[in-house]
């Protein structure tokens, strides 16, 4: 009897998946949609992190590719490979090589940009010139694609950092504990010129993935003599003296409000919020 019982147990175990339901490929969807509803109530610079923390259509957390410091290359490529993208072996190998070659504290922007160019499924179009190529854009693009494939459209708007074409930005003063939602237009002051962004850069989920709306920072050169603004926000490097900023913008006229910006820690790193209103 003992032998027969053992045979019966062994036979039952040999039936692959018998009586066990396969995992639900859409199990990630419910917590994701809940997070998107929550994100809509938050400042735009907080939304990307809220969504990325809850939405895992590739079955893995995004932490390794959105970390402030790039972890071991194998951790990064493990996340990318989990999304099962239609990328060539060469594109994946080149990406791994570029990530592996990074020095400590070196930005992975060029590695992500190369992957975007070699494998469109990975990042789509991370800004018109590729400036937002990053692990954060990869994660949000994959979430957007998965939501579209599951026929769940969403109109959530996500703040993007004020990054230049090279993926760099100004060093700004620290934010206060409760930074406010930024608004435009933004006047950017540099050593030799001033620029204007009328519509802040934002990202939206579309059927094709993540797409950028708004103006690319710092925007076109502004001839201060030809424009008067009732309200504008001011952005300048932390090291620039206030007297020089005032001198360069005096021809803009006296606005009703002058807003200065400070950095906040969103998913991308480099997002800004209104920190002081004069």
Phi and psi restraints in degrees (value plus and minus 20) as a CYANA .aco file:
   2 UNK   PHI     -82.9   -42.9
   2 UNK   PSI     -59.4   -19.4
   3 UNK   PHI     -86.1   -46.1
   3 UNK   PSI     -62.1   -22.1
   4 UNK   PHI     -82.8   -42.8
   4 UNK   PSI     -62.1   -22.1
   5 UNK   PHI     -82.4   -42.4
   5 UNK   PSI     -59.8   -19.8
   6 UNK   PHI     -85.6   -45.6
   6 UNK   PSI     -60.5   -20.5
   7 UNK   PHI     -82.7   -42.7
   7 UNK   PSI     -61.8   -21.8
   8 UNK   PHI     -84.3   -44.3
   8 UNK   PSI     -62.0   -22.0
   9 UNK   PHI     -84.7   -44.7
   9 UNK   PSI     -64.4   -24.4
  10 UNK   PHI     -82.0   -42.0
  10 UNK   PSI     -60.7   -20.7
  11 UNK   PHI     -84.8   -44.8
  11 UNK   PSI     -60.4   -20.4
  12 UNK   PHI     -86.0   -46.0
  12 UNK   PSI     -60.1   -20.1
  13 UNK   PHI     -88.5   -48.5
  13 UNK   PSI     -44.9    -4.9
  14 UNK   PHI     -96.2   -56.2
  14 UNK   PSI     -31.1     8.9
  15 UNK   PHI    -103.3   -63.3
  15 UNK   PSI      84.5   124.5
  16 UNK   PHI     -83.3   -43.3
  16 UNK   PSI      96.7   136.7
  17 UNK   PHI      52.0    92.0
  17 UNK   PSI      -9.3    30.7
  18 UNK   PHI     -81.9   -41.9
  18 UNK   PSI     103.6   143.6
  19 UNK   PHI      55.7    95.7
  19 UNK   PSI     -15.3    24.7
  20 UNK   PHI    -132.8   -92.8
  20 UNK   PSI     103.7   143.7
  21 UNK   PHI     -91.1   -51.1
  21 UNK   PSI     118.4   158.4
  22 UNK   PHI     -85.7   -45.7
  22 UNK   PSI     133.7   173.7
  23 UNK   PHI     -81.8   -41.8
  23 UNK   PSI     123.5   163.5
  24 UNK   PHI     -97.4   -57.4
  24 UNK   PSI      95.8   135.8
  25 UNK   PHI     -86.6   -46.6
  25 UNK   PSI     -35.3     4.7
  26 UNK   PHI    -124.8   -84.8
  26 UNK   PSI      -1.9    38.1
  27 UNK   PHI     -82.2   -42.2
  27 UNK   PSI     -46.2    -6.2
  28 UNK   PHI     -92.2   -52.2
  28 UNK   PSI     -37.2     2.8
  29 UNK   PHI     -89.8   -49.8
  29 UNK   PSI     -64.9   -24.9
  30 UNK   PHI     -81.7   -41.7
  30 UNK   PSI     -70.7   -30.7
  31 UNK   PHI     -83.9   -43.9
  31 UNK   PSI     -49.5    -9.5
  32 UNK   PHI     -86.7   -46.7
  32 UNK   PSI     -67.7   -27.7
  33 UNK   PHI     -83.7   -43.7
  33 UNK   PSI     -56.1   -16.1
  34 UNK   PHI     -83.1   -43.1
  34 UNK   PSI     -61.0   -21.0
  35 UNK   PHI     -87.0   -47.0
  35 UNK   PSI     -56.3   -16.3
  36 UNK   PHI     -85.6   -45.6
  36 UNK   PSI     -61.5   -21.5
  37 UNK   PHI     -80.4   -40.4
  37 UNK   PSI     -60.9   -20.9
  38 UNK   PHI     -85.4   -45.4
  38 UNK   PSI     -61.7   -21.7
  39 UNK   PHI     -82.7   -42.7
  39 UNK   PSI     -51.9   -11.9
  40 UNK   PHI     -83.9   -43.9
  40 UNK   PSI     -40.2    -0.2
  41 UNK   PHI    -111.2   -71.2
  41 UNK   PSI     -24.4    15.6
  42 UNK   PHI    -119.8   -79.8
  42 UNK   PSI     142.5   182.5
  43 UNK   PHI     -77.0   -37.0
  43 UNK   PSI     128.6   168.6
  44 UNK   PHI     -81.1   -41.1
  44 UNK   PSI     -48.0    -8.0
  45 UNK   PHI     -96.2   -56.2
  45 UNK   PSI     -34.5     5.5
  46 UNK   PHI    -111.4   -71.4
  46 UNK   PSI     -38.0     2.0
  47 UNK   PHI     -85.7   -45.7
  47 UNK   PSI     -60.7   -20.7
  48 UNK   PHI     -80.1   -40.1
  48 UNK   PSI     -62.5   -22.5
  49 UNK   PHI     -87.6   -47.6
  49 UNK   PSI     -60.3   -20.3
  50 UNK   PHI     -79.5   -39.5
  50 UNK   PSI     -64.0   -24.0
  51 UNK   PHI     -89.2   -49.2
  51 UNK   PSI     -65.9   -25.9
  52 UNK   PHI     -84.4   -44.4
  52 UNK   PSI     -54.7   -14.7
  53 UNK   PHI     -84.5   -44.5
  53 UNK   PSI     -50.3   -10.3
  54 UNK   PHI    -123.6   -83.6
  54 UNK   PSI     -45.8    -5.8
  55 UNK   PHI    -117.6   -77.6
  55 UNK   PSI      91.6   131.6
  56 UNK   PHI    -150.4  -110.4
  56 UNK   PSI      47.9    87.9
  57 UNK   PHI     -86.7   -46.7
  57 UNK   PSI     -40.7    -0.7
  58 UNK   PHI    -109.9   -69.9
  58 UNK   PSI     -20.6    19.4
  59 UNK   PHI      63.0   103.0
  59 UNK   PSI     -12.7    27.3
  60 UNK   PHI    -153.5  -113.5
  60 UNK   PSI     137.7   177.7
  61 UNK   PHI     -95.4   -55.4
  61 UNK   PSI     131.9   171.9
  62 UNK   PHI    -107.8   -67.8
  62 UNK   PSI     -22.6    17.4
  63 UNK   PHI     -68.1   -28.1
  63 UNK   PSI     -66.2   -26.2
  64 UNK   PHI     -81.5   -41.5
  64 UNK   PSI     -49.9    -9.9
  65 UNK   PHI    -114.8   -74.8
  65 UNK   PSI     -27.9    12.1
  66 UNK   PHI    -133.8   -93.8
  66 UNK   PSI     -14.0    26.0
  67 UNK   PHI     -84.8   -44.8
  67 UNK   PSI     128.6   168.6
  68 UNK   PHI     -80.7   -40.7
  68 UNK   PSI     -57.7   -17.7
  69 UNK   PHI    -132.2   -92.2
  69 UNK   PSI     113.4   153.4
  70 UNK   PHI     -86.4   -46.4
  70 UNK   PSI     105.8   145.8
  71 UNK   PHI     -99.0   -59.0
  71 UNK   PSI    -183.9  -143.9
  72 UNK   PHI     -76.2   -36.2
  72 UNK   PSI     117.3   157.3
  73 UNK   PHI     -73.2   -33.2
  73 UNK   PSI     -55.0   -15.0
  74 UNK   PHI     -83.1   -43.1
  74 UNK   PSI     -52.5   -12.5
  75 UNK   PHI     -88.8   -48.8
  75 UNK   PSI     -56.9   -16.9
  76 UNK   PHI     -88.5   -48.5
  76 UNK   PSI     -70.4   -30.4
  77 UNK   PHI     -88.1   -48.1
  77 UNK   PSI     -45.9    -5.9
  78 UNK   PHI     -82.8   -42.8
  78 UNK   PSI     -60.1   -20.1
  79 UNK   PHI     -86.6   -46.6
  79 UNK   PSI     -65.9   -25.9
  80 UNK   PHI     -81.5   -41.5
  80 UNK   PSI     -65.0   -25.0
  81 UNK   PHI     -86.4   -46.4
  81 UNK   PSI     -48.7    -8.7
  82 UNK   PHI     -83.7   -43.7
  82 UNK   PSI     -42.6    -2.6
  83 UNK   PHI    -102.8   -62.8
  83 UNK   PSI     -25.6    14.4
  84 UNK   PHI      31.8    71.8
  84 UNK   PSI      34.6    74.6
  85 UNK   PHI    -103.1   -63.1
  85 UNK   PSI     139.1   179.1
  86 UNK   PHI    -105.7   -65.7
  86 UNK   PSI      46.1    86.1
  87 UNK   PHI    -128.8   -88.8
  87 UNK   PSI     127.2   167.2
  88 UNK   PHI     -92.3   -52.3
  88 UNK   PSI     138.2   178.2
  89 UNK   PHI     -79.7   -39.7
  89 UNK   PSI     -56.3   -16.3
  90 UNK   PHI     -85.7   -45.7
  90 UNK   PSI     -60.3   -20.3
  91 UNK   PHI     -83.3   -43.3
  91 UNK   PSI     -61.8   -21.8
  92 UNK   PHI     -87.7   -47.7
  92 UNK   PSI     -61.5   -21.5
  93 UNK   PHI     -84.3   -44.3
  93 UNK   PSI     -61.8   -21.8
  94 UNK   PHI     -84.4   -44.4
  94 UNK   PSI     -60.0   -20.0
  95 UNK   PHI     -83.7   -43.7
  95 UNK   PSI     -64.9   -24.9
  96 UNK   PHI     -80.7   -40.7
  96 UNK   PSI     -61.4   -21.4
  97 UNK   PHI     -84.6   -44.6
  97 UNK   PSI     -61.7   -21.7
  98 UNK   PHI     -88.5   -48.5
  98 UNK   PSI     -59.9   -19.9
  99 UNK   PHI     -86.1   -46.1
  99 UNK   PSI     -59.1   -19.1
 100 UNK   PHI     -88.1   -48.1
 100 UNK   PSI     -47.8    -7.8
 101 UNK   PHI    -105.4   -65.4
 101 UNK   PSI     -22.7    17.3
 102 UNK   PHI     -87.1   -47.1
 102 UNK   PSI     117.3   157.3
 103 UNK   PHI     -98.0   -58.0
 103 UNK   PSI     144.2   184.2
 104 UNK   PHI     -80.6   -40.6
 104 UNK   PSI     113.5   153.5
 105 UNK   PHI      51.3    91.3
 105 UNK   PSI     -13.7    26.3
 106 UNK   PHI    -100.8   -60.8
 106 UNK   PSI     119.5   159.5
 107 UNK   PHI     -88.6   -48.6
 107 UNK   PSI     118.6   158.6
 108 UNK   PHI    -106.7   -66.7
 108 UNK   PSI      -7.5    32.5
 109 UNK   PHI     -73.5   -33.5
 109 UNK   PSI     -67.9   -27.9
 110 UNK   PHI     -84.9   -44.9
 110 UNK   PSI     -53.7   -13.7
 111 UNK   PHI     -85.6   -45.6
 111 UNK   PSI     -64.9   -24.9
 112 UNK   PHI     -87.4   -47.4
 112 UNK   PSI     -57.2   -17.2
 113 UNK   PHI     -83.9   -43.9
 113 UNK   PSI     -61.5   -21.5
 114 UNK   PHI     -83.1   -43.1
 114 UNK   PSI     -59.0   -19.0
 115 UNK   PHI     -86.4   -46.4
 115 UNK   PSI     -59.5   -19.5
 116 UNK   PHI     -81.1   -41.1
 116 UNK   PSI     -59.4   -19.4
 117 UNK   PHI     -94.3   -54.3
 117 UNK   PSI     -53.8   -13.8
 118 UNK   PHI    -105.9   -65.9
 118 UNK   PSI     -44.5    -4.5
 119 UNK   PHI    -160.6  -120.6
 119 UNK   PSI      68.8   108.8
 120 UNK   PHI     -76.1   -36.1
 120 UNK   PSI     -49.6    -9.6
 121 UNK   PHI     -83.2   -43.2
 121 UNK   PSI     -42.1    -2.1
 122 UNK   PHI     -92.5   -52.5
 122 UNK   PSI     -70.0   -30.0
 123 UNK   PHI    -150.2  -110.2
 123 UNK   PSI     -23.5    16.5
 124 UNK   PHI      43.6    83.6
 124 UNK   PSI    -144.7  -104.7
 125 UNK   PHI    -140.1  -100.1
 125 UNK   PSI      74.7   114.7
 126 UNK   PHI     -99.6   -59.6
 126 UNK   PSI      46.9    86.9
 127 UNK   PHI      72.4   112.4
 127 UNK   PSI     135.9   175.9
 128 UNK   PHI     -81.6   -41.6
 128 UNK   PSI     -43.8    -3.8
 129 UNK   PHI    -140.0  -100.0
 129 UNK   PSI      -6.3    33.7
 130 UNK   PHI      60.9   100.9
 130 UNK   PSI      -9.6    30.4
 131 UNK   PHI     -84.6   -44.6
 131 UNK   PSI     -43.4    -3.4
 132 UNK   PHI    -117.7   -77.7
 132 UNK   PSI      -7.3    32.7
 133 UNK   PHI     -80.1   -40.1
 133 UNK   PSI      96.9   136.9
 134 UNK   PHI    -190.5  -150.5
 134 UNK   PSI     149.7   189.7
 135 UNK   PHI     -83.7   -43.7
 135 UNK   PSI     -54.3   -14.3
 136 UNK   PHI     -84.0   -44.0
 136 UNK   PSI     -64.2   -24.2
 137 UNK   PHI     -85.5   -45.5
 137 UNK   PSI     -61.0   -21.0
 138 UNK   PHI     -76.1   -36.1
 138 UNK   PSI     -69.0   -29.0
 139 UNK   PHI     -80.9   -40.9
 139 UNK   PSI     -68.8   -28.8
 140 UNK   PHI     -87.7   -47.7
 140 UNK   PSI     -54.7   -14.7
 141 UNK   PHI     -85.3   -45.3
 141 UNK   PSI     -61.5   -21.5
 142 UNK   PHI     -87.7   -47.7
 142 UNK   PSI     -57.0   -17.0
 143 UNK   PHI     -83.3   -43.3
 143 UNK   PSI     -65.2   -25.2
 144 UNK   PHI     -82.0   -42.0
 144 UNK   PSI     -63.3   -23.3
 145 UNK   PHI     -82.6   -42.6
 145 UNK   PSI     -61.6   -21.6
 146 UNK   PHI     -88.6   -48.6
 146 UNK   PSI     -58.5   -18.5
 147 UNK   PHI     -83.9   -43.9
 147 UNK   PSI     -61.6   -21.6
 148 UNK   PHI     -84.3   -44.3
 148 UNK   PSI     -61.3   -21.3
 149 UNK   PHI     -84.3   -44.3
 149 UNK   PSI     -50.3   -10.3
 150 UNK   PHI    -109.3   -69.3
 150 UNK   PSI     -13.6    26.4
 151 UNK   PHI      41.0    81.0
 151 UNK   PSI      22.9    62.9
 152 UNK   PHI    -142.5  -102.5
 152 UNK   PSI      74.8   114.8
 153 UNK   PHI    -100.6   -60.6
 153 UNK   PSI     129.0   169.0
 154 UNK   PHI    -162.8  -122.8
 154 UNK   PSI     124.3   164.3
 155 UNK   PHI    -124.9   -84.9
 155 UNK   PSI      -0.3    39.7
 156 UNK   PHI     -83.9   -43.9
 156 UNK   PSI     120.2   160.2
 157 UNK   PHI    -131.5   -91.5
 157 UNK   PSI     112.2   152.2
 158 UNK   PHI    -137.9   -97.9
 158 UNK   PSI     111.0   151.0
 159 UNK   PHI     -89.8   -49.8
 159 UNK   PSI     120.8   160.8
 160 UNK   PHI    -130.1   -90.1
 160 UNK   PSI     132.2   172.2
 161 UNK   PHI     -85.8   -45.8
 161 UNK   PSI     137.1   177.1
 162 UNK   PHI    -105.5   -65.5
 162 UNK   PSI      60.7   100.7
 163 UNK   PHI    -124.7   -84.7
 163 UNK   PSI     124.8   164.8
 164 UNK   PHI     -98.1   -58.1
 164 UNK   PSI    -198.9  -158.9
 165 UNK   PHI     -80.8   -40.8
 165 UNK   PSI     -46.9    -6.9
 166 UNK   PHI    -109.5   -69.5
 166 UNK   PSI     -14.9    25.1
 167 UNK   PHI      58.7    98.7
 167 UNK   PSI       2.4    42.4
 168 UNK   PHI    -133.3   -93.3
 168 UNK   PSI     145.7   185.7
 169 UNK   PHI    -170.0  -130.0
 169 UNK   PSI     157.7   197.7
 170 UNK   PHI     -95.4   -55.4
 170 UNK   PSI     131.7   171.7
 171 UNK   PHI    -104.3   -64.3
 171 UNK   PSI     105.9   145.9
 172 UNK   PHI    -139.8   -99.8
 172 UNK   PSI     141.3   181.3
 173 UNK   PHI     -83.0   -43.0
 173 UNK   PSI     140.4   180.4
 174 UNK   PHI     -86.5   -46.5
 174 UNK   PSI     129.6   169.6
 175 UNK   PHI    -101.5   -61.5
 175 UNK   PSI     139.8   179.8
 176 UNK   PHI     -99.5   -59.5
 176 UNK   PSI     152.0   192.0
 177 UNK   PHI     -83.9   -43.9
 177 UNK   PSI     -40.7    -0.7
 178 UNK   PHI    -153.0  -113.0
 178 UNK   PSI      47.7    87.7
 179 UNK   PHI     -85.5   -45.5
 179 UNK   PSI     125.7   165.7
 180 UNK   PHI    -113.9   -73.9
 180 UNK   PSI     146.8   186.8
 181 UNK   PHI     -85.7   -45.7
 181 UNK   PSI     108.4   148.4
 182 UNK   PHI     -93.6   -53.6
 182 UNK   PSI     131.9   171.9
 183 UNK   PHI    -156.1  -116.1
 183 UNK   PSI     139.4   179.4
 184 UNK   PHI    -126.2   -86.2
 184 UNK   PSI    -198.5  -158.5
 185 UNK   PHI     -93.0   -53.0
 185 UNK   PSI     137.2   177.2
 186 UNK   PHI    -129.5   -89.5
 186 UNK   PSI     107.0   147.0
 187 UNK   PHI    -118.6   -78.6
 187 UNK   PSI      99.3   139.3
 188 UNK   PHI    -122.1   -82.1
 188 UNK   PSI     107.3   147.3
 189 UNK   PHI    -130.1   -90.1
 189 UNK   PSI     105.0   145.0
 190 UNK   PHI    -137.8   -97.8
 190 UNK   PSI    -197.2  -157.2
 191 UNK   PHI     -79.0   -39.0
 191 UNK   PSI     -56.7   -16.7
 192 UNK   PHI    -138.8   -98.8
 192 UNK   PSI     -23.1    16.9
 193 UNK   PHI    -180.4  -140.4
 193 UNK   PSI     147.9   187.9
 194 UNK   PHI    -145.6  -105.6
 194 UNK   PSI     128.9   168.9
 195 UNK   PHI    -152.2  -112.2
 195 UNK   PSI     144.0   184.0
 196 UNK   PHI    -154.8  -114.8
 196 UNK   PSI     114.6   154.6
 197 UNK   PHI    -136.7   -96.7
 197 UNK   PSI      97.1   137.1
 198 UNK   PHI    -105.1   -65.1
 198 UNK   PSI     -57.9   -17.9
 199 UNK   PHI    -137.7   -97.7
 199 UNK   PSI      99.7   139.7
 200 UNK   PHI     -81.6   -41.6
 200 UNK   PSI     124.6   164.6
 201 UNK   PHI     -87.7   -47.7
 201 UNK   PSI     111.9   151.9
 202 UNK   PHI    -155.6  -115.6
 202 UNK   PSI     137.9   177.9
 203 UNK   PHI    -137.4   -97.4
 203 UNK   PSI     124.8   164.8
 204 UNK   PHI    -150.9  -110.9
 204 UNK   PSI     130.4   170.4
 205 UNK   PHI    -103.1   -63.1
 205 UNK   PSI     109.0   149.0
 206 UNK   PHI    -149.0  -109.0
 206 UNK   PSI     158.1   198.1
 207 UNK   PHI     -84.0   -44.0
 207 UNK   PSI     -45.2    -5.2
 208 UNK   PHI    -112.6   -72.6
 208 UNK   PSI     -27.1    12.9
 209 UNK   PHI     105.3   145.3
 209 UNK   PSI    -172.0  -132.0
 210 UNK   PHI    -104.9   -64.9
 210 UNK   PSI     114.2   154.2
 211 UNK   PHI    -154.8  -114.8
 211 UNK   PSI     127.0   167.0
 212 UNK   PHI    -110.9   -70.9
 212 UNK   PSI     118.3   158.3
 213 UNK   PHI    -140.3  -100.3
 213 UNK   PSI     147.4   187.4
 214 UNK   PHI      68.7   108.7
 214 UNK   PSI    -190.7  -150.7
 215 UNK   PHI    -117.7   -77.7
 215 UNK   PSI     125.9   165.9
 216 UNK   PHI     -98.0   -58.0
 216 UNK   PSI     108.5   148.5
 217 UNK   PHI     -95.5   -55.5
 217 UNK   PSI     122.8   162.8
 218 UNK   PHI    -110.1   -70.1
 218 UNK   PSI     -16.3    23.7
 219 UNK   PHI      65.7   105.7
 219 UNK   PSI    -196.7  -156.7
 220 UNK   PHI     -93.3   -53.3
 220 UNK   PSI     138.3   178.3
 221 UNK   PHI     -81.4   -41.4
 221 UNK   PSI     118.7   158.7
 222 UNK   PHI    -130.4   -90.4
 222 UNK   PSI     105.9   145.9
 223 UNK   PHI    -109.4   -69.4
 223 UNK   PSI      81.6   121.6
 224 UNK   PHI     -79.7   -39.7
 224 UNK   PSI     -46.6    -6.6
 225 UNK   PHI     -87.9   -47.9
 225 UNK   PSI     -47.5    -7.5
 226 UNK   PHI    -115.0   -75.0
 226 UNK   PSI     -14.2    25.8
 227 UNK   PHI    -162.2  -122.2
 227 UNK   PSI     119.9   159.9
 228 UNK   PHI    -147.8  -107.8
 228 UNK   PSI     109.6   149.6
 229 UNK   PHI    -139.7   -99.7
 229 UNK   PSI     115.5   155.5
 230 UNK   PHI     -94.6   -54.6
 230 UNK   PSI     -49.2    -9.2
 231 UNK   PHI    -169.0  -129.0
 231 UNK   PSI     114.8   154.8
 232 UNK   PHI    -174.0  -134.0
 232 UNK   PSI     136.8   176.8
 233 UNK   PHI    -124.2   -84.2
 233 UNK   PSI     125.2   165.2
 234 UNK   PHI    -135.7   -95.7
 234 UNK   PSI     112.7   152.7
 235 UNK   PHI    -150.4  -110.4
 235 UNK   PSI     106.3   146.3
 236 UNK   PHI    -170.7  -130.7
 236 UNK   PSI     137.3   177.3
 237 UNK   PHI     -81.9   -41.9
 237 UNK   PSI     129.4   169.4
 238 UNK   PHI     -80.1   -40.1
 238 UNK   PSI     -49.2    -9.2
 239 UNK   PHI    -103.6   -63.6
 239 UNK   PSI     -28.3    11.7
 240 UNK   PHI     -98.7   -58.7
 240 UNK   PSI     107.0   147.0
 241 UNK   PHI     -82.7   -42.7
 241 UNK   PSI     123.2   163.2
 242 UNK   PHI     -80.5   -40.5
 242 UNK   PSI     -54.8   -14.8
 243 UNK   PHI     -82.6   -42.6
 243 UNK   PSI     -57.0   -17.0
 244 UNK   PHI     -90.9   -50.9
 244 UNK   PSI     -59.2   -19.2
 245 UNK   PHI     -81.8   -41.8
 245 UNK   PSI     -66.1   -26.1
 246 UNK   PHI     -82.1   -42.1
 246 UNK   PSI     -60.6   -20.6
 247 UNK   PHI     -85.0   -45.0
 247 UNK   PSI     -59.1   -19.1
 248 UNK   PHI     -94.1   -54.1
 248 UNK   PSI     -43.5    -3.5
 249 UNK   PHI    -127.6   -87.6
 249 UNK   PSI     -13.5    26.5
 250 UNK   PHI     -83.6   -43.6
 250 UNK   PSI     -49.9    -9.9
 251 UNK   PHI     -95.3   -55.3
 251 UNK   PSI     -26.9    13.1
 252 UNK   PHI     -94.2   -54.2
 252 UNK   PSI     -31.8     8.2
 253 UNK   PHI      68.5   108.5
 253 UNK   PSI     153.7   193.7
 254 UNK   PHI    -109.9   -69.9
 254 UNK   PSI      86.9   126.9
 255 UNK   PHI     -97.5   -57.5
 255 UNK   PSI     142.2   182.2
 256 UNK   PHI     -86.8   -46.8
 256 UNK   PSI     -52.8   -12.8
 257 UNK   PHI    -162.0  -122.0
 257 UNK   PSI     124.4   164.4
 258 UNK   PHI    -141.8  -101.8
 258 UNK   PSI     100.0   140.0
 259 UNK   PHI    -127.0   -87.0
 259 UNK   PSI     111.1   151.1
 260 UNK   PHI    -126.3   -86.3
 260 UNK   PSI     138.5   178.5
 261 UNK   PHI    -133.1   -93.1
 261 UNK   PSI     135.4   175.4
 262 UNK   PHI    -158.8  -118.8
 262 UNK   PSI     134.4   174.4
 263 UNK   PHI     -96.3   -56.3
 263 UNK   PSI     129.2   169.2
 264 UNK   PHI    -150.9  -110.9
 264 UNK   PSI     137.5   177.5
 265 UNK   PHI    -115.8   -75.8
 265 UNK   PSI      70.6   110.6
 266 UNK   PHI    -114.7   -74.7
 266 UNK   PSI    -184.3  -144.3
 267 UNK   PHI     -87.7   -47.7
 267 UNK   PSI     -60.5   -20.5
 268 UNK   PHI     -95.2   -55.2
 268 UNK   PSI     -56.6   -16.6
 269 UNK   PHI      63.0   103.0
 269 UNK   PSI     103.6   143.6
 270 UNK   PHI      86.4   126.4
 270 UNK   PSI     -22.9    17.1
 271 UNK   PHI     -83.7   -43.7
 271 UNK   PSI     135.9   175.9
 272 UNK   PHI    -145.9  -105.9
 272 UNK   PSI     138.9   178.9
 273 UNK   PHI    -159.8  -119.8
 273 UNK   PSI     137.1   177.1
 274 UNK   PHI     -89.3   -49.3
 274 UNK   PSI     105.7   145.7
 275 UNK   PHI    -130.6   -90.6
 275 UNK   PSI     -49.6    -9.6
 276 UNK   PHI    -168.2  -128.2
 276 UNK   PSI     115.2   155.2
 277 UNK   PHI    -138.3   -98.3
 277 UNK   PSI     106.6   146.6
